[in-house]
Amino acid sequence: MHNEITSNIEYMSDSLQQIARILESERHVSQHMAKLVREMPIKGPFEGRIDTYINHSTLVTKSVAAYLNSLAGLEDAVTECLTTVMRETKETGDE
């Protein structure tokens, strides 16, 4: 039983590391997009059409919100995994 629990913990750890890597790449994309929007000139290739700027800013905001939602999902997954691990170790009497 102890070996099964250890195997499950290792599997969950690997899975969460992969999720963290994906979120890290999303973070870099969101940061880059936010930097691009912040550096947009008032007058530029869009010839002062504010609606274009608003659309691009909205896309960046959605990207950042999606990234934050992904972080919340990761937190939930970690919580579920740790809850399961703690419950299993408590049932077997191991520390």
Secondary structure, 3 states (H helix, E strand, C coil): CHHHHHHHHHHHHHHHHHHHHHHHHHHHHHHHHHHHHHCCCCCCCCCCCHHHHHHHHHHHHHHHHHHHHHHHHHHHHHHHHHHHHHHHHHHHCCC
